[in-house]
Amino acid sequence: MTDFAATKAMFDLPEGVIYLDGNSLGPLPSTAPAAMEKVMRDEWGEMLITGWNKAGWMAQPARVGDRIARLIGAEPGHVVMGDTLSIKVYQALASALEMRPDRRVVLSDSGNFPSDLYMAQGLLTSLGADYELRVVAPEEVADNITDEIAVLMLTEVDYRTGRLHDMKALTTKAHAVGALTVWDLAHTAGATDVKLSENNADFAVGCTYKYLNGGPGAPAFTYVAPRHTDAARPALSGWLGHEAPFAFDLDYRPGAGIERMRVGTPPVLALAALEQALDIWDLTTMAEIRAASQNLTSLFIEEVEKRCPDLDLATPRDPAQRGSQVSFRFEHGYAAMQALIARGVIGDFRAPDIMRFGFTPLYIDAADVRAAAEILEDVMKNRLWDNPAYKARAAVT
Ligand SMILES: *Cc1c(COP(=O)(O)O)cnc(C)c1O
């Protein structure tokens, strides 16, 4: 059994703050600053260029990838780190499309995060006018999986509502019509019990600065199913994905297995910070996290509905159909969130009217959930949001 009180003590959370935004940016693992200083001084400072060999920097993307593989139900040796999520979406989608050369349609949904759709639009425009990005409502995805579809590209959890797609059913349906899948795990890695291998996913990508607590700008990860790794051609064919980067050949030859999805120089310092978070992740299992998270989200829904009749639940009521966040719609949601943040409860706002709260059992417990609901009740009942100071929108909401 995971000792969640112990994991909570391993994060530096500011006094008086209830942090319900780990779905956007996870908090700081307490050991990270000293560990970073050590990597900087002992490795970068002392070893200089020899650190690539001596400190194992070159092997770090696959080594860290293996630590994430356990959390997303992937086979060891099939996850690699690097770049940002938007880049990895492009790369995975390009590889998958090439594996279905006679098809032209990418299917996604309107609950996807815009960057994924933008990356797909950019790629399809380069490929030619006969390619199409078909975007349907989330609940209509299954019915639109036809034999025209080359790739089904979905984010498992809707960033606004928290609705969770059925990865198994949709992947099975995609395979039945000969399509491939690209799953974005941005809101499920570290949040739900993702089972890539068991569900036969083809490609998956995700970021590590949200639930995985790797820090702002922490690198993304890519998964390619074992049956595809030697067939997938990386469209972003950088030198570190080459079979022999230090042969400096003029022609690209993809590297063995997942290594080919690497592009350029790995973010060594960012990966070092992420590894401190992964030391905490080593103390738990995703099955336990999922169970604890469902308890927390259910408790929050119950407490808020009892106290705040003006808020409308936007998240599925069935815990099996939601990720690890709860969203409420409220006309003055932006101002209400600012009022809440001023009282120490940090969530965020997504246009047009969604107040979003992320629940992370590693450092949020039932007492935090109850306290947050009480403060939200105060904000709502006493109209604390009705204050001009809370209505001016900042650049990041
Ligand atoms: C957070 C998020 C992103 C962000 O991509 P970056 O390149 O890391 O900025 C992309 N897609 C989804 C689904 C996200 O949730």
The ligand as a MOL file (V3000), in Angstrom:
LIG
                    3D

  0  0  0     0  0            999 V3000
M  V30 BEGIN CTAB
M  V30 COUNTS 15 15 0 0 0
M  V30 BEGIN ATOM
M  V30 1 C -0.6100 20.1830 -22.2530 0
M  V30 2 C -0.8980 19.6320 -23.6040 0
M  V30 3 C -0.0900 19.9400 -24.7130 0
M  V30 4 C 1.0410 20.9120 -24.5910 0
M  V30 5 O 2.0460 20.6590 -25.5170 0
M  V30 6 P 3.4930 21.2860 -25.3010 0
M  V30 7 O 4.1800 21.0820 -26.5960 0
M  V30 8 O 4.1230 20.5210 -24.1600 0
M  V30 9 O 3.3230 22.7130 -24.9370 0
M  V30 10 C -0.3660 19.3290 -25.9180 0
M  V30 11 N -1.3970 18.4650 -26.0460 0
M  V30 12 C -2.2020 18.1620 -25.0050 0
M  V30 13 C -3.3230 17.2060 -25.1910 0
M  V30 14 C -1.9890 18.7600 -23.7660 0
M  V30 15 O -2.7950 18.4850 -22.7470 0
M  V30 END ATOM
M  V30 BEGIN BOND
M  V30 1 1 1 2
M  V30 2 1 2 3
M  V30 3 2 2 14
M  V30 4 1 3 4
M  V30 5 2 3 10
M  V30 6 1 4 5
M  V30 7 1 5 6
M  V30 8 2 6 7
M  V30 9 1 6 8
M  V30 10 1 6 9
M  V30 11 1 10 11
M  V30 12 2 11 12
M  V30 13 1 12 13
M  V30 14 1 12 14
M  V30 15 1 14 15
M  V30 END BOND
M  V30 END CTAB
M  END
